[in-house]
Amino acid sequence: MQVLEGLSSSLQKALGKLRSKGKLTENDVQEAMREVRLALLAADVNVKVVRDFVARVRERAVGQDVQKSLTPGQQVVKIVYEELTELMGGTQSRIQMAAKPPTVIMLVGLQGAGKTTAIAKLALSFRQHQHRPLLVAADVYRPAAIDQLHVLGRQVEVPVFDMGTSHNPVDIVRNGMQEAERQGADIVLVDTAGRLHIDEGLMTELEDMKAAIQPMEVLLVVDAMTGQDAVHVAETFHERLGVTGIILSKLDGDARGGAALTVRQVTGCPIKYVGLGEKVDGPLEPFHPDRLASRILG
Ligand code: GDP
């Protein structure tokens, strides 16, 4: 599947000229870095992140220690690959499991980000790996959200606990924990309410839920298609909730890439999964920074 097509083709074009050259002048490197900078900015990568990125690549490329097996051009491409990987977190960051089950995972995010879809995909993946997940429907503001979770739960054959919309979310998650114990569930996935915009009421409620169930993971789902907005959302949620990982949804769409390349650097939160499809059987892949970097560079 092609992801981040625009960014990928403009970076490949910027670096393509270097690949074939036998010898590089400082001018060649400058010119290529100018194009890399423009490609990243066009993909909506944060300006400061771009500036630091290009400076690091340039510094390493100019002072590069010569590896005999690579042409100078190939070396620059390799440096860009390594720096892109580093920018996105370096190595894979996995879900933390509780020493004593159940492992509680709370999913948070704005309405429409892809939270409910992600929770169903996660549930399916856990079930396929011999876990016994339970979904807890704690979005009491949209009755449709509870129905949607039931529909998706049936599709992935994972039980769903709900208490309708007339209880407060803290009571629901507390009861959900008891239900998990009763069923012998080893993973509890909590679907929380989203709003169209971040607001104080939402944040306080999520803080209260977090305090009540002390989750191992607070995973924030952000829509990759919203670029820099996704990064602002992540900063705010992280400040209030201590996000432990990010799920970047809709990377299969026409996302320009800004969020994927910026969010880790700006928030310090690792991207743990990327969503690559709107259906529950569409992939939610564990995020590997090196693989995405090589997909981008072709
Ligand atoms: P929620 O409001 O955060 O729970 O968002 P939903 O899970 O209901 O998703 C909102 C819309 O985005 C739905 O139409 C989903 O099918 C779609 N969606 C969610 N994740 C992805 C994804 O990774 N890729 C694509 N293309 N669409 C997605």
Residues whose N, C-alpha, C, O or C-beta is under 5 A from the ligand:
A	BS01	GDP	L110 Q111 G112 A113 G114 K115 T116 T117 A118 S249 K250 L251 D252 G253 G275 L276 G277 E278
